Amino acid sequence: MELYKFLPQTNCKKCGKPTCMAFALDLLKRKVKIKECTPLVEEDKYKEKLEKLKELVGDEEGEEKELRINVNEDDCDGCGICVTVCPVNARYCYSTLSGKAPEYPPDSHQLFVVKKGKCELLALEHCRRIAAEGRERECRVCETYCPREAIKIEYV
């Protein structure tokens, strides 16, 4: 849905897909490139949407950008909400499902931990946004639920 909202949403079929939603799904899977949506590229009224879409998935040549989860230490107050709401943390550490402090086994898949009153990202490779076979999911749970807006998911 994140990619779809930056498409023209006209279902013109000029890209060869039956709907803009189908195009968005293929864009997410890297099966198509942004420039294949001709109305988005050619019409000035979609200029802002085009630029935002390029930021999200890479430039029009299809170059991928690196995903980063940035934690602003100045804004983070160490509340631990990111630890308890992260689906990966909950999957591998059941105590977080009940809002308790997580227990970290040596081979942990935990993404977030609070140390010295600040959130730390432990292992980006376990994030749901980066799934097996290079498929990416649209998970922004940590960013969405951070009350201080200290967590930002970005492509750089």
C-alpha positions as CSV (number, residue, x, y, z in Angstrom):
1,M,0.0,0.0,0.0
2,E,2.9,2.3,0.7
3,L,4.1,2.1,-3.0
4,Y,0.5,2.2,-4.3
5,K,-0.3,5.5,-2.8
6,F,2.5,7.1,-4.9
7,L,1.2,5.7,-8.2
8,P,-1.4,7.5,-10.4
9,Q,-4.1,5.0,-9.3
10,T,-5.9,5.3,-12.7
11,N,-5.6,1.6,-13.7
12,C,-4.7,2.8,-17.3
13,K,-2.9,-0.5,-18.1
14,K,-0.2,1.4,-20.0
15,C,2.4,-0.5,-18.0
16,G,1.0,-3.9,-19.1
17,K,-0.5,-4.6,-15.6
18,P,-4.3,-4.8,-15.1
19,T,-4.2,-2.4,-12.1
20,C,-2.0,0.1,-10.4
21,M,-2.1,-2.2,-7.3
22,A,-0.6,-5.1,-9.5
23,F,2.1,-2.7,-10.7
24,A,2.9,-1.7,-7.1
25,L,3.3,-5.4,-6.1
26,D,5.6,-6.1,-9.0
27,L,7.5,-2.9,-8.2
28,L,8.0,-4.2,-4.6
29,K,9.2,-7.5,-6.0
30,R,11.6,-5.6,-8.4
31,K,9.9,-7.2,-11.4
32,V,9.1,-3.8,-13.0
33,K,10.8,-0.4,-12.9
34,I,9.3,2.9,-12.1
35,K,9.8,4.2,-15.6
36,E,7.4,1.6,-16.9
37,C,4.5,3.6,-15.5
38,T,4.4,6.1,-18.3
39,P,1.7,8.5,-16.8
40,L,3.8,8.8,-13.7
41,V,6.9,9.7,-15.6
42,E,5.4,11.8,-18.4
43,E,2.7,13.8,-16.6
44,D,3.7,16.8,-14.5
45,K,0.9,16.4,-12.1
46,Y,2.5,13.3,-10.7
47,K,6.0,14.8,-10.3
48,E,5.9,14.8,-6.5
49,K,4.6,11.2,-6.4
50,L,7.4,10.2,-8.8
51,E,10.1,11.7,-6.6
52,K,8.7,10.1,-3.4
53,L,8.5,6.7,-5.2
54,K,12.2,7.1,-6.3
55,E,13.1,7.7,-2.7
56,L,11.4,4.6,-1.6
57,V,12.5,2.0,-4.2
58,G,15.5,3.6,-5.9
59,D,16.0,5.7,-8.9
60,E,14.4,5.2,-12.3
61,E,17.2,3.0,-13.5
62,G,16.2,0.5,-10.9
63,E,19.2,1.0,-8.6
64,E,18.3,-0.3,-5.1
65,K,19.0,1.8,-2.1
66,E,20.2,0.3,1.2
67,L,17.7,0.0,4.0
68,R,18.6,1.6,7.3
69,I,16.8,1.9,10.6
70,N,18.1,4.9,12.4
71,V,17.6,5.6,16.1
72,N,18.0,9.2,17.1
73,E,19.6,8.9,20.5
74,D,18.7,12.5,21.4
75,D,15.0,11.8,20.9
76,C,14.9,8.3,22.4
77,D,14.0,8.1,26.1
78,G,14.5,4.3,26.4
79,C,10.8,3.6,26.9
80,G,11.2,0.1,25.3
81,I,8.0,0.2,23.2
82,C,10.0,-0.7,20.1
83,V,11.2,-3.8,21.9
84,T,7.7,-5.0,22.8
85,V,5.9,-4.1,19.6
86,C,8.6,-5.5,17.2
87,P,7.1,-8.7,15.6
88,V,10.5,-10.3,15.3
89,N,11.3,-9.7,19.0
90,A,7.9,-11.2,19.9
91,R,8.4,-14.2,17.7
92,Y,11.7,-15.2,19.2
93,C,11.2,-14.0,22.8
94,Y,7.7,-14.8,24.2
95,S,8.1,-12.7,27.3
96,T,7.8,-9.6,25.1
97,L,4.3,-10.7,24.0
98,S,3.1,-9.9,27.5
99,G,5.1,-6.7,27.7
100,K,7.9,-8.0,29.9
101,A,11.5,-7.4,29.4
102,P,13.0,-9.7,26.8
103,E,15.4,-12.5,27.6
104,Y,18.2,-12.7,25.0
105,P,19.5,-16.2,24.2
106,P,23.0,-16.3,22.6
107,D,21.6,-17.0,19.1
108,S,19.0,-14.3,19.5
109,H,17.1,-12.8,16.5
110,Q,16.2,-9.7,18.6
111,L,16.2,-6.5,16.7
112,F,15.9,-4.0,19.5
113,V,17.2,-3.7,23.1
114,V,17.3,-0.9,25.6
115,K,20.8,-0.3,27.0
116,K,21.8,2.6,29.2
117,G,18.4,4.2,28.7
118,K,18.5,4.2,24.9
119,C,17.2,1.9,22.2
120,E,19.9,0.0,20.3
121,L,19.4,-1.9,17.0
122,L,21.0,-5.3,17.4
123,A,20.7,-7.0,14.0
124,L,19.1,-5.4,11.0
125,E,19.4,-8.7,9.0
126,H,16.5,-10.1,11.1
127,C,14.2,-7.2,10.4
128,R,10.9,-8.2,8.7
129,R,11.5,-5.6,6.0
130,I,14.3,-7.9,4.8
131,A,12.8,-11.3,4.3
132,A,14.2,-14.5,2.8
133,E,14.9,-14.6,-1.0
134,G,15.3,-10.9,-1.1
135,R,11.6,-10.2,-0.7
136,E,10.8,-7.2,1.3
137,R,7.8,-6.6,3.6
138,E,6.3,-3.3,4.5
139,C,6.7,-3.4,8.2
140,R,7.0,-0.1,10.1
141,V,5.8,-1.2,13.5
142,C,8.8,0.2,15.4
143,E,8.7,3.5,13.6
144,T,4.9,3.8,13.9
145,Y,4.7,3.1,17.6
146,C,7.7,5.1,18.8
147,P,6.1,7.8,20.9
148,R,9.1,10.1,20.6
149,E,9.5,9.5,16.8
150,A,13.1,8.5,17.4
151,I,13.1,5.6,15.0
152,K,13.2,6.2,11.2
153,I,13.2,3.7,8.5
154,E,15.0,5.1,5.5
155,Y,16.7,4.1,2.2
156,V,20.1,5.7,1.7
